[in-house]
Amino acid sequence: MIDELLSNLIAATPLPPVDVELEALLAAFQEMHARRQEILGSVPPQRPTCTADQQRVLAELALREAAWAAALAGARSTLLSHRHGIAQLRQYAAVIAGGL
């Protein structure tokens, strides 16, 4: 059961796409997250003991989760930078409009 669960989680957790627009990254994350939630909903409440092979799969999952966290943090930073730029443009536009 644990091997099947881990195999399903690995299949449902691809690495994040690279060099895509923010919307595509968020859509990929939402799809991945929904698939994982469905799988994790079937996990029994008790924590089973894992074999060495299963520990390696868990380590791979942790790496993929870290890659998603980094990709989402980068997307957030980009989005904040864009919002800051838009705010500056609005301020400049107000100054220019006031001066005319």
N, C-alpha and C positions, 0 to 999 in steps of 0.2 A: 504494500500500500504506500509506504513512504517513497519507494523508488518511483512509483507512478506519479505521485504527487509532485516530487521534485522534477521529474521529467516534464510534466505539464507546466510547472512554473518556469522552467528554463525556456520552453517553447513559447510561453506567453510573455517572456521578458526579453525582447530583442534589445540590442544596443540602440541608443537613440540615433535618429537620422542626423547626418552631418550636412552642413551648408544648405539648410532649408529655411524658408520663411518662418517667422514666429508662429503663424497660424497652423502651418503644417506640423511643426514640432509639438504644439499643444494638442492637435488632433491625434497625433501618434501616441502621445502620453495618455490621453483620455481612453483611447482604444486599448492600450496595454494595461492601464489601470483597471478598466472594467473586466478584462479577461482574468487578471490576477485576482480580483475580488471574488469573482465567481468560483475560482479554484480554491481560494483561501476559505471560502464559506463552508467548504466540505472538510476542513481540518478538524480532527477531534480535539476536545479541550485539553486533554493531557498531552504533555510533551514527550514524544517517544525518544528513545536513545538512537543515535545515528551511528552508522558505520563510518569507517574512514572514507570510503568512496562517496557516501552521502555528504560527509563534511566538505569534500572537495566541490560537490555540486552547490552546497550552501555558500561556499566561498565565491564561486562563480556568480551566483545570484547577488551576493553582496557587491561584487565589482560592477555588475550591470546596474544595480540600484544606485551606486555611487556615480556612475556615468550619467544616469538620468538626472540625478540631483545636480550635477555640475552643468549639464546642458540646460536645465530649467533655470539655474542661477544665472547662467550667461544670458539666457533669453530675458530674464527679469532685468538684468543690468542694461541690456540693449533697449528694452522698452522704457526704462526710466530715463535713459539718455535721450531717447526720442521725445519723451514727454517734456523734458527740460528744454530741448531745442524748440519745440512747439510753443512753450510758454514764452521763451525769449522772442520768437517771431511775433507773437501777439503783442508783446510789449513794444517792440520796434514799430509795428503797424499802428499802434495807438499813438506813439510819439509822432510818427509821420503824419497821420491823419489830423492830429491836433495842430501841427505846424502849418498845414495847408490853409 
